[in-house]
Amino acid sequence: MVMRGQINLDELYTAAGDFKYYDNGFNLTAFSVTLVAVILSLGGKFIPFMEPLSRVSWFVGVIVAFAAYALLKKR
């Protein structure tokens, strides 16, 4: 959220700008974290030993995605 800040709009749309430019427009870290969270959330439907996770899949997905993204973005 931007509050009372100044943003140079030209810099938002240039690859060499001040803002992070992802690989061909994709944030690979976010994509990977989402994929892992979905697999863990839905894994109980297809993999029997992961069935207890499917009962709380919403929480598992959110917590795993949040923690993994936070850890990977610190680097």
Biopython code that builds the backbone (N, CA, C, O; Angstrom):
import numpy as np
from Bio.PDB.StructureBuilder import StructureBuilder

atoms = [
    (1, "MET", "N", (0.847, -1.162, 0.000)),
    (1, "MET", "CA", (0.000, 0.000, 0.000)),
    (1, "MET", "C", (0.902, 1.236, 0.000)),
    (1, "MET", "O", (1.862, 1.323, 0.766)),
    (2, "VAL", "N", (0.587, 2.147, -0.837)),
    (2, "VAL", "CA", (1.351, 3.384, -0.925)),
    (2, "VAL", "C", (0.507, 4.495, -0.330)),
    (2, "VAL", "O", (-0.617, 4.746, -0.764)),
    (3, "MET", "N", (1.061, 5.143, 0.656)),
    (3, "MET", "CA", (0.332, 6.238, 1.292)),
    (3, "MET", "C", (1.195, 7.492, 1.262)),
    (3, "MET", "O", (2.311, 7.511, 1.783)),
    (4, "ARG", "N", (0.669, 8.513, 0.657)),
    (4, "ARG", "CA", (1.337, 9.818, 0.617)),
    (4, "ARG", "C", (2.768, 9.725, 0.107)),
    (4, "ARG", "O", (3.659, 10.417, 0.601)),
    (5, "GLY", "N", (2.977, 8.886, -0.859)),
    (5, "GLY", "CA", (4.305, 8.737, -1.438)),
    (5, "GLY", "C", (4.329, 9.232, -2.866)),
    (5, "GLY", "O", (3.286, 9.437, -3.487)),
    (6, "GLN", "N", (5.505, 9.418, -3.368)),
    (6, "GLN", "CA", (5.680, 9.838, -4.744)),
    (6, "GLN", "C", (6.184, 8.646, -5.547)),
    (6, "GLN", "O", (7.174, 8.017, -5.174)),
    (7, "ILE", "N", (5.514, 8.340, -6.637)),
    (7, "ILE", "CA", (5.913, 7.235, -7.493)),
    (7, "ILE", "C", (6.190, 7.781, -8.881)),
    (7, "ILE", "O", (5.374, 8.505, -9.450)),
    (8, "ASN", "N", (7.333, 7.433, -9.415)),
    (8, "ASN", "CA", (7.677, 7.805, -10.775)),
    (8, "ASN", "C", (7.066, 6.742, -11.689)),
    (8, "ASN", "O", (7.598, 5.636, -11.787)),
    (9, "LEU", "N", (5.969, 7.056, -12.352)),
    (9, "LEU", "CA", (5.250, 6.077, -13.163)),
    (9, "LEU", "C", (6.080, 5.542, -14.316)),
    (9, "LEU", "O", (5.917, 4.384, -14.701)),
    (10, "ASP", "N", (6.960, 6.347, -14.873)),
    (10, "ASP", "CA", (7.813, 5.865, -15.964)),
    (10, "ASP", "C", (8.736, 4.743, -15.487)),
    (10, "ASP", "O", (9.029, 3.813, -16.238)),
    (11, "GLU", "N", (9.192, 4.834, -14.240)),
    (11, "GLU", "CA", (10.087, 3.812, -13.690)),
    (11, "GLU", "C", (9.369, 2.485, -13.456)),
    (11, "GLU", "O", (10.007, 1.433, -13.443)),
    (12, "LEU", "N", (8.068, 2.523, -13.274)),
    (12, "LEU", "CA", (7.309, 1.287, -13.052)),
    (12, "LEU", "C", (7.317, 0.383, -14.277)),
    (12, "LEU", "O", (7.219, -0.838, -14.151)),
    (13, "TYR", "N", (7.432, 0.971, -15.446)),
    (13, "TYR", "CA", (7.270, 0.215, -16.682)),
    (13, "TYR", "C", (8.552, 0.052, -17.487)),
    (13, "TYR", "O", (8.505, -0.277, -18.673)),
    (14, "THR", "N", (9.688, 0.278, -16.853)),
    (14, "THR", "CA", (10.952, 0.069, -17.549)),
    (14, "THR", "C", (11.761, -1.007, -16.827)),
    (14, "THR", "O", (11.778, -1.064, -15.598)),
    (15, "ALA", "N", (12.423, -1.851, -17.599)),
    (15, "ALA", "CA", (13.182, -2.961, -17.018)),
    (15, "ALA", "C", (14.351, -2.463, -16.172)),
    (15, "ALA", "O", (14.704, -3.087, -15.172)),
    (16, "ALA", "N", (14.938, -1.370, -16.561)),
    (16, "ALA", "CA", (16.088, -0.842, -15.825)),
    (16, "ALA", "C", (15.671, 0.174, -14.768)),
    (16, "ALA", "O", (16.512, 0.914, -14.258)),
    (17, "GLY", "N", (14.394, 0.220, -14.437)),
    (17, "GLY", "CA", (13.883, 1.196, -13.483)),
    (17, "GLY", "C", (14.248, 0.873, -12.046)),
    (17, "GLY", "O", (14.959, -0.093, -11.770)),
    (18, "ASP", "N", (13.750, 1.694, -11.141)),
    (18, "ASP", "CA", (14.038, 1.535, -9.716)),
    (18, "ASP", "C", (13.310, 0.348, -9.095)),
    (18, "ASP", "O", (13.703, -0.133, -8.032)),
    (19, "PHE", "N", (12.271, -0.118, -9.737)),
    (19, "PHE", "CA", (11.452, -1.174, -9.164)),
    (19, "PHE", "C", (11.860, -2.536, -9.707)),
    (19, "PHE", "O", (12.340, -2.646, -10.835)),
    (20, "LYS", "N", (11.668, -3.557, -8.907)),
    (20, "LYS", "CA", (12.076, -4.922, -9.262)),
    (20, "LYS", "C", (11.356, -5.374, -10.525)),
    (20, "LYS", "O", (10.135, -5.257, -10.633)),
    (21, "TYR", "N", (12.116, -5.884, -11.468)),
    (21, "TYR", "CA", (11.562, -6.420, -12.712)),
    (21, "TYR", "C", (11.778, -7.924, -12.687)),
    (21, "TYR", "O", (12.908, -8.398, -12.576)),
    (22, "TYR", "N", (10.697, -8.659, -12.790)),
    (22, "TYR", "CA", (10.766, -10.111, -12.672)),
    (22, "TYR", "C", (11.105, -10.763, -14.005)),
    (22, "TYR", "O", (11.165, -10.089, -15.033)),
    (23, "ASP", "N", (11.326, -12.060, -13.987)),
    (23, "ASP", "CA", (11.680, -12.819, -15.182)),
    (23, "ASP", "C", (10.517, -12.856, -16.162)),
    (23, "ASP", "O", (9.524, -13.546, -15.930)),
    (24, "ASN", "N", (10.640, -12.126, -17.239)),
    (24, "ASN", "CA", (9.604, -12.054, -18.276)),
    (24, "ASN", "C", (8.235, -11.716, -17.704)),
    (24, "ASN", "O", (7.219, -12.191, -18.210)),
    (25, "GLY", "N", (8.197, -10.911, -16.669)),
    (25, "GLY", "CA", (6.935, -10.485, -16.082)),
    (25, "GLY", "C", (6.381, -11.421, -15.027)),
    (25, "GLY", "O", (5.295, -11.171, -14.505)),
    (26, "PHE", "N", (7.089, -12.490, -14.696)),
    (26, "PHE", "CA", (6.612, -13.446, -13.700)),
    (26, "PHE", "C", (7.501, -13.403, -12.465)),
    (26, "PHE", "O", (8.726, -13.342, -12.569)),
    (27, "ASN", "N", (6.873, -13.436, -11.304)),
    (27, "ASN", "CA", (7.593, -13.561, -10.049)),
    (27, "ASN", "C", (7.719, -15.055, -9.781)),
    (27, "ASN", "O", (6.796, -15.676, -9.253)),
    (28, "LEU", "N", (8.862, -15.629, -10.144)),
    (28, "LEU", "CA", (9.051, -17.075, -10.039)),
    (28, "LEU", "C", (8.991, -17.567, -8.600)),
    (28, "LEU", "O", (8.548, -18.689, -8.352)),
    (29, "THR", "N", (9.425, -16.753, -7.652)),
    (29, "THR", "CA", (9.340, -17.148, -6.248)),
    (29, "THR", "C", (7.885, -17.307, -5.834)),
    (29, "THR", "O", (7.525, -18.306, -5.212)),
    (30, "ALA", "N", (7.052, -16.343, -6.168)),
    (30, "ALA", "CA", (5.635, -16.414, -5.810)),
    (30, "ALA", "C", (4.950, -17.578, -6.516)),
    (30, "ALA", "O", (4.116, -18.261, -5.921)),
    (31, "PHE", "N", (5.291, -17.804, -7.763)),
    (31, "PHE", "CA", (4.698, -18.914, -8.513)),
    (31, "PHE", "C", (5.075, -20.250, -7.881)),
    (31, "PHE", "O", (4.219, -21.120, -7.717)),
    (32, "SER", "N", (6.344, -20.420, -7.525)),
    (32, "SER", "CA", (6.819, -21.667, -6.917)),
    (32, "SER", "C", (6.175, -21.906, -5.558)),
    (32, "SER", "O", (5.754, -23.022, -5.253)),
    (33, "VAL", "N", (6.101, -20.863, -4.748)),
    (33, "VAL", "CA", (5.495, -20.981, -3.419)),
    (33, "VAL", "C", (4.019, -21.342, -3.541)),
    (33, "VAL", "O", (3.522, -22.173, -2.781)),
    (34, "THR", "N", (3.325, -20.736, -4.476)),
    (34, "THR", "CA", (1.912, -21.056, -4.682)),
    (34, "THR", "C", (1.739, -22.503, -5.105)),
    (34, "THR", "O", (0.832, -23.186, -4.629)),
    (35, "LEU", "N", (2.589, -22.970, -5.983)),
    (35, "LEU", "CA", (2.518, -24.359, -6.436)),
    (35, "LEU", "C", (2.727, -25.338, -5.278)),
    (35, "LEU", "O", (1.991, -26.318, -5.155)),
    (36, "VAL", "N", (3.718, -25.079, -4.436)),
    (36, "VAL", "CA", (3.972, -25.944, -3.279)),
    (36, "VAL", "C", (2.791, -25.915, -2.313)),
    (36, "VAL", "O", (2.384, -26.960, -1.805)),
    (37, "ALA", "N", (2.238, -24.738, -2.057)),
    (37, "ALA", "CA", (1.099, -24.625, -1.140)),
    (37, "ALA", "C", (-0.120, -25.362, -1.680)),
    (37, "ALA", "O", (-0.843, -26.000, -0.915)),
    (38, "VAL", "N", (-0.354, -25.283, -2.973)),
    (38, "VAL", "CA", (-1.487, -26.000, -3.577)),
    (38, "VAL", "C", (-1.280, -27.504, -3.477)),
    (38, "VAL", "O", (-2.217, -28.240, -3.167)),
    (39, "ILE", "N", (-0.074, -27.962, -3.734)),
    (39, "ILE", "CA", (0.208, -29.401, -3.644)),
    (39, "ILE", "C", (-0.014, -29.898, -2.219)),
    (39, "ILE", "O", (-0.605, -30.959, -2.017)),
    (40, "LEU", "N", (0.457, -29.140, -1.229)),
    (40, "LEU", "CA", (0.250, -29.551, 0.159)),
    (40, "LEU", "C", (-1.223, -29.502, 0.548)),
    (40, "LEU", "O", (-1.701, -30.364, 1.286)),
    (41, "SER", "N", (-1.937, -28.505, 0.059)),
    (41, "SER", "CA", (-3.350, -28.371, 0.400)),
    (41, "SER", "C", (-4.199, -29.461, -0.229)),
    (41, "SER", "O", (-5.112, -29.985, 0.408)),
    (42, "LEU", "N", (-3.907, -29.804, -1.466)),
    (42, "LEU", "CA", (-4.714, -30.801, -2.172)),
    (42, "LEU", "C", (-4.126, -32.201, -2.109)),
    (42, "LEU", "O", (-4.745, -33.154, -2.581)),
    (43, "GLY", "N", (-2.949, -32.334, -1.536)),
    (43, "GLY", "CA", (-2.273, -33.626, -1.495)),
    (43, "GLY", "C", (-3.056, -34.709, -0.793)),
    (43, "GLY", "O", (-2.970, -35.876, -1.177)),
    (44, "GLY", "N", (-3.821, -34.355, 0.229)),
    (44, "GLY", "CA", (-4.595, -35.339, 0.974)),
    (44, "GLY", "C", (-5.678, -36.007, 0.165)),
    (44, "GLY", "O", (-6.124, -37.100, 0.512)),
    (45, "LYS", "N", (-6.101, -35.384, -0.886)),
    (45, "LYS", "CA", (-7.126, -35.979, -1.754)),
    (45, "LYS", "C", (-6.554, -37.095, -2.615)),
    (45, "LYS", "O", (-7.292, -37.968, -3.072)),
    (46, "PHE", "N", (-5.255, -37.073, -2.838)),
    (46, "PHE", "CA", (-4.629, -38.029, -3.744)),
    (46, "PHE", "C", (-3.578, -38.916, -3.075)),
    (46, "PHE", "O", (-3.301, -40.015, -3.554)),
    (47, "ILE", "N", (-2.995, -38.444, -1.974)),
    (47, "ILE", "CA", (-1.946, -39.191, -1.278)),
    (47, "ILE", "C", (-2.460, -39.516, 0.126)),
    (47, "ILE", "O", (-2.663, -38.606, 0.930)),
    (48, "PRO", "N", (-2.672, -40.793, 0.431)),
    (48, "PRO", "CA", (-3.319, -41.171, 1.690)),
    (48, "PRO", "C", (-2.631, -40.659, 2.963)),
    (48, "PRO", "O", (-3.324, -40.247, 3.893)),
    (49, "PHE", "N", (-1.303, -40.669, 3.035)),
    (49, "PHE", "CA", (-0.662, -40.251, 4.282)),
    (49, "PHE", "C", (-0.769, -38.741, 4.527)),
    (49, "PHE", "O", (-0.500, -38.275, 5.633)),
    (50, "MET", "N", (-1.159, -37.982, 3.508)),
    (50, "MET", "CA", (-1.345, -36.537, 3.665)),
    (50, "MET", "C", (-2.801, -36.171, 3.930)),
    (50, "MET", "O", (-3.146, -34.990, 3.965)),
    (51, "GLU", "N", (-3.652, -37.168, 4.115)),
    (51, "GLU", "CA", (-5.084, -36.928, 4.301)),
    (51, "GLU", "C", (-5.393, -36.013, 5.492)),
    (51, "GLU", "O", (-6.300, -35.188, 5.377)),
    (52, "PRO", "N", (-4.691, -36.110, 6.630)),
    (52, "PRO", "CA", (-4.985, -35.179, 7.733)),
    (52, "PRO", "C", (-4.797, -33.706, 7.352)),
    (52, "PRO", "O", (-5.487, -32.840, 7.890)),
    (53, "LEU", "N", (-3.884, -33.417, 6.443)),
    (53, "LEU", "CA", (-3.687, -32.028, 6.011)),
    (53, "LEU", "C", (-4.870, -31.507, 5.208)),
    (53, "LEU", "O", (-5.140, -30.306, 5.213)),
    (54, "SER", "N", (-5.574, -32.392, 4.524)),
    (54, "SER", "CA", (-6.684, -31.938, 3.685)),
    (54, "SER", "C", (-7.854, -31.429, 4.516)),
    (54, "SER", "O", (-8.682, -30.664, 4.022)),
    (55, "ARG", "N", (-7.926, -31.844, 5.762)),
    (55, "ARG", "CA", (-9.007, -31.363, 6.641)),
    (55, "ARG", "C", (-8.833, -29.887, 6.988)),
    (55, "ARG", "O", (-9.811, -29.180, 7.227)),
    (56, "VAL", "N", (-7.611, -29.438, 7.013)),
    (56, "VAL", "CA", (-7.316, -28.035, 7.324)),
    (56, "VAL", "C", (-6.525, -27.406, 6.177)),
    (56, "VAL", "O", (-5.598, -26.629, 6.405)),
    (57, "SER", "N", (-6.894, -27.742, 4.966)),
    (57, "SER", "CA", (-6.104, -27.345, 3.798)),
    (57, "SER", "C", (-6.003, -25.833, 3.617)),
    (57, "SER", "O", (-4.978, -25.334, 3.153)),
    (58, "TRP", "N", (-7.041, -25.111, 3.975)),
    (58, "TRP", "CA", (-7.003, -23.659, 3.823)),
    (58, "TRP", "C", (-5.890, -23.077, 4.685)),
    (58, "TRP", "O", (-5.104, -22.252, 4.221)),
    (59, "PHE", "N", (-5.827, -23.513, 5.944)),
    (59, "PHE", "CA", (-4.795, -23.018, 6.852)),
    (59, "PHE", "C", (-3.404, -23.459, 6.411)),
    (59, "PHE", "O", (-2.454, -22.678, 6.453)),
    (60, "VAL", "N", (-3.295, -24.702, 5.994)),
    (60, "VAL", "CA", (-2.001, -25.219, 5.532)),
    (60, "VAL", "C", (-1.502, -24.400, 4.348)),
    (60, "VAL", "O", (-0.340, -23.996, 4.319)),
    (61, "GLY", "N", (-2.361, -24.156, 3.385)),
    (61, "GLY", "CA", (-1.970, -23.394, 2.203)),
    (61, "GLY", "C", (-1.522, -21.985, 2.529)),
    (61, "GLY", "O", (-0.494, -21.525, 2.032)),
    (62, "VAL", "N", (-2.286, -21.299, 3.358)),
    (62, "VAL", "CA", (-1.956, -19.914, 3.702)),
    (62, "VAL", "C", (-0.669, -19.841, 4.520)),
    (62, "VAL", "O", (0.203, -19.018, 4.242)),
    (63, "ILE", "N", (-0.553, -20.697, 5.519)),
    (63, "ILE", "CA", (0.623, -20.650, 6.391)),
    (63, "ILE", "C", (1.892, -21.042, 5.634)),
    (63, "ILE", "O", (2.924, -20.383, 5.763)),
    (64, "VAL", "N", (1.814, -22.103, 4.853)),
    (64, "VAL", "CA", (2.990, -22.538, 4.083)),
    (64, "VAL", "C", (3.389, -21.473, 3.068)),
    (64, "VAL", "O", (4.571, -21.155, 2.934)),
    (65, "ALA", "N", (2.421, -20.926, 2.361)),
    (65, "ALA", "CA", (2.730, -19.907, 1.354)),
    (65, "ALA", "C", (3.338, -18.664, 1.998)),
    (65, "ALA", "O", (4.322, -18.123, 1.495)),
    (66, "PHE", "N", (2.760, -18.214, 3.100)),
    (66, "PHE", "CA", (3.278, -17.026, 3.780)),
    (66, "PHE", "C", (4.704, -17.247, 4.266)),
    (66, "PHE", "O", (5.588, -16.428, 4.014)),
    (67, "ALA", "N", (4.923, -18.359, 4.965)),
    (67, "ALA", "CA", (6.246, -18.634, 5.535)),
    (67, "ALA", "C", (7.298, -18.833, 4.443)),
    (67, "ALA", "O", (8.396, -18.283, 4.533)),
    (68, "ALA", "N", (6.972, -19.605, 3.427)),
    (68, "ALA", "CA", (7.941, -19.875, 2.359)),
    (68, "ALA", "C", (8.279, -18.604, 1.586)),
    (68, "ALA", "O", (9.445, -18.360, 1.273)),
    (69, "TYR", "N", (7.273, -17.796, 1.276)),
    (69, "TYR", "CA", (7.533, -16.564, 0.533)),
    (69, "TYR", "C", (8.376, -15.599, 1.368)),
    (69, "TYR", "O", (9.297, -14.965, 0.853)),
    (70, "ALA", "N", (8.057, -15.492, 2.652)),
    (70, "ALA", "CA", (8.824, -14.597, 3.525)),
    (70, "ALA", "C", (10.279, -15.048, 3.620)),
    (70, "ALA", "O", (11.188, -14.219, 3.572)),
    (71, "LEU", "N", (10.504, -16.349, 3.753)),
    (71, "LEU", "CA", (11.876, -16.858, 3.845)),
    (71, "LEU", "C", (12.644, -16.679, 2.537)),
    (71, "LEU", "O", (13.814, -16.297, 2.550)),
    (72, "LEU", "N", (11.994, -16.953, 1.420)),
    (72, "LEU", "CA", (12.676, -16.850, 0.130)),
    (72, "LEU", "C", (12.939, -15.402, -0.276)),
    (72, "LEU", "O", (13.926, -15.126, -0.958)),
    (73, "LYS", "N", (12.085, -14.486, 0.127)),
    (73, "LYS", "CA", (12.275, -13.089, -0.250)),
    (73, "LYS", "C", (13.283, -12.369, 0.631)),
    (73, "LYS", "O", (13.723, -11.272, 0.289)),
    (74, "LYS", "N", (13.658, -12.965, 1.760)),
    (74, "LYS", "CA", (14.684, -12.350, 2.603)),
    (74, "LYS", "C", (16.053, -12.410, 1.952)),
    (74, "LYS", "O", (16.932, -11.613, 2.278)),
    (75, "ARG", "N", (16.242, -13.360, 1.026)),
    (75, "ARG", "CA", (17.541, -13.519, 0.372)),
    (75, "ARG", "C", (17.787, -12.423, -0.604)),
    (75, "ARG", "O", (18.835, -12.395, -1.250)),
]
sb = StructureBuilder()
sb.init_structure("model")
sb.init_model(0)
sb.init_chain("A")
sb.init_seg("    ")
for serial, (resi, resn, name, xyz) in enumerate(atoms, 1):
    if name == "N":
        sb.init_residue(resn, " ", resi, " ")
    sb.init_atom(name, np.array(xyz, "f"), 0.0, 1.0, " ", f" {name:<3s}", serial, name[0])
structure = sb.get_structure()
